[in-house]
Amino acid sequence: MTQQTASTPTASNRSYPLLALVLLLSTTLSLIWSHARLMWNDEFLSFYSDGVATFRQVVLVQLHHPISLDPPTYHLLSHLCMDLIGRNAIALRLPALAGFLLFQLCLFFFVRRLAGTRSAIIAMAVPILTASFRYSLEGRPYGLLLGLYALSLLCWQVATDLP
């Protein structure tokens, strides 16, 4: 057996560049595809209801004249993105992309605890090849939901491992 020194990187530390590479690939592909993709009916409706002037107006629209029956969290996040980067399709779709990236990140940590680093890298790359990747570029809350579901699964796994 060899003794590991403080300067020798562990397998998990060496996996972080690969993790960053997969997340960067997902972000790049999603932003390119999102830029080229036209908005569809539900996205237009969300765009007009989320593009109002203030957070308060977003909540009032969702309470009194909801265009979609989703909870207001996604609408508030897309409104915030529209305030930060402008009123466009990318800003509307950015919370879904952030949720999808959270999904991949949580999937990495979940699988790494079960099967190791190599399996975790593969597991977090697989969603790019499946239909779930489409949720990263829709101006709907599905990508965010994927990320929050994965986060709750990871929290459950960590909580059940405690002594």
N, C-alpha and C positions, 0 to 999 in steps of 0.2 A: 504494500500500500504506500502510496506517496502522500506526503503531507502537503496540503495546500497552503501557499503563502498568501499574505495580504495583497500582493501585487498581481497574483494570478486571477484572471476573471473567472467567475463561475459560469456555468452553462446558462443560468437565467440572465446574467449581465450581458452575455454575448447575444442573447436573443432580442434585446431591446432595439438594436439597429434594424433587425428583420421586422419586428413589430412596427417600428416607425415607417419602414419601407412599405409594408402592406397598407397601413393607414394612409400614407401619402398617395399610393396608387389608387386606393378607393376614392380619396378626395379628388384627385385629378380626373379620373374617369367620370365621376359623378358630375363635377363642375363642367366638364367638356360636353357631356351628354345633355346636361340640364340647359346649357347655353344654346345648344342646337335644337332642342325640343320645344315645340310650341306649347303654350298653355292650353289646357282643356277646360271644359265647362265648369267643373267643380273648383278648379284653381282660379278661374276668373271670378267666381262668386266669393271665394275666400279673399282674393286680392282686393276686391272692392270693399268688403266688410272689414278687412284688417288694415286697409290703407287710410282709415279715418285719422283725424288729427291727434287724438290723445288716447291714453290707456283707458280712461274713463269712458270714452265713446265706444271703444272696442267692447268693453263689458256691457254697456247699455245696448249695443247692437245685438250681442249674444243673448242678453236677457229678454229683450222685447221683440226683436225682429231677427231671430237667428236664421242664417242662410244654411248653416249646417248644424247638426245637433251634437256636435262634439263639445266636450268641455272647453272652456275658454283658454286653457293653458297654451295650446298650440297657437291660437290666434294672437295671444299676447306676445309670444315669442317671435312670431313672424312680424308683428307690428314693430317690435323692438329692432329686428333686423332691417326692416324697411326704414326706420329712423336712422340707423347707423350707416347703411350703404346705399340707400335710395330705394325708391319705389319701382321695383322690377321683379322679374320672375325668379332670379337667383335669390333675392332676399326672402321671397315667399317660401322658397324651397330649402333654405339654409337650416332651419330647425330640424327638418327631416334628415338632412345629411348629418348633422351633429348627433342625432339619435342613432343613426345607422353606425356611425363611428363608435359611439358608446357601446352599441351591440357587439361590434367586433372586438373591442377592448375587453369587455366583460367576458365574452366567449373565450378569449385567450387565457385570462386568469382562471376561469372556471375549468377549462380543459387542462391547463398546466397543473392544477392541483390533483387532477385525476390521472393523467397519462403522461405528463412530462412536457418539456419545452417544444420539442419537434412536433408533437401532435397538436400542441396549442397553436403553433404558427400555421399549420395546415388547416386546422379548424377555423381560425379566424379568416383565412383566405377563401375558404369554400363559399361563403355568402356572396362574394363578388361574381361567382359563376352561376348562381341560382336566380330564380325570379324575385327573391327578396331584395336584390340589389336595386330593382326598380323603385322600391320604396324610398331610397335615398334621394331621389330626384323628383318626387311628387310633392306638390304643395299641399299635402294632406298630413294628418298626424300619424300615419302608419309607421314611418321610420322612427319617429320619436317613441312610439309605443314599443317597437322592437328593442330599442335601447333600454327603456325602463323595465321591460320584462326581464331582459338579460341581467340588469343590475339587481333586480329583486332575487333572481335565481342565484347570483353570485353571493349576495348577502345571506341568503338562506344557507348556502353551502358553508360559508365562513362561520355563521352562527351555530351550525350543528357540529362543527369540528372543535368547538371550544370545550375544555375539560369541565 
